[in-house]
Amino acid sequence: MPHSTLATLLALAVYVLASARLTRIVVADKIGDPIRNAAIRRFGSGSMWTFLVHCPWCFGWWVCAVLAWPTAVVAGLPWWWGFGLWPAGSYVLGVLARWDSE
């Protein structure tokens, strides 16, 4: 059953906004402190893993990767659209993170 254009656009908006929120929880919110602190304890303050959990552009890249293909399916798009959703969503997420910084 084909999706309406509105349903597709809604799925894409939810993809970006959910990715942005999940990223913010890990890299900035108080609730994400245990994740960030664990990375520092385990890998050291200068490691790439620690940087990953403190950088919305970096962490958001991987959140978008995980959610891109399920989003394509839910949005009624061909699965291979995930390859475009991933970097596009990541870029929008990064711009939102700059705008949302405290």
N, C-alpha and C positions, 0 to 999 in steps of 0.2 A: 504494500500500500504506500503510495507516494506521500511524502510530507508536504505540508504547505510551506510557502516561503516564510511565513511568520514563525512557524514551528522551527524551521531551520535556523533562522536568525536568533531566535530565543535560545536554542541549544548552543549556538556559538557564543552568545553573550554570557550564558551561564558558565561555559568552559573557561572563558577568560577571567571572569570575576571569581569563580571558585578557585582557579589556579592562583590568582593574585592573593586571595584570602589565605589559602593554605601556605603560600610562600611567606606572607607577612607573619603568620603565627610562628613559623620556625625562625625567621631571621630578625624579627623585631619585637614581637609581643612578649610580655612578661611570662605567659604560659610556655613559651619556647625557651626560656632560660635554661631548663635542665638539658635540653638538646645541645644548645651552644656551649654550656659549661662542660658537658661530657666530651664534646669534641676537643675543647681546650685541654682537659685533663688527659685524654687518650693520645692525642696527636701533637699537642704543643700549640702555642699561640701563633706561630708562624707557618703552620702547615696549610696545605691546599684544602684539606678536609675542613679545617676550622674556618678558613676563608669562605668556603662553599656555604656553610650554614650562617654566615654573616652577610652574604651578598645576595640581594634580591634578584639581580640579573643572572647570577650563576645558579642559585638554587631554583629559581623560577624556570630556567631552561629545562631542568629535569622533571619538575612537576608537570610542565606542559607536555613533555615527552610521554609521560605515563598516561595522561588524560587525552591526548590527541586522537588516538585510534578509536577508543570508545565513543568519543564525541562525534567523530565522523559517522559512525554507525547509528548513533542516536539521532543525529541530524538528518539521516537519510542520504548521506553522501557516500560515494564509493570509498572503500577502505583506504585507498592510496592517497586520499586527501589528507590523511594524517601526516604525511610528509610535508605538506604545506602548513597545516594547522600548527604543528609543533613550533617552527621558528616564528611564524606570524603571531601566535598567541604569546610566545615568550617575549617578543618585542613589545607588544601592547602591555603585557604585565610589567616589564621594566619601566616603561614610560609612566604607568600608573604608580609604580613604586616611588619614582622621583617626585611625582605630584603629591603623593600621600606621606612623604617623609615628615617626621616630626622635628 
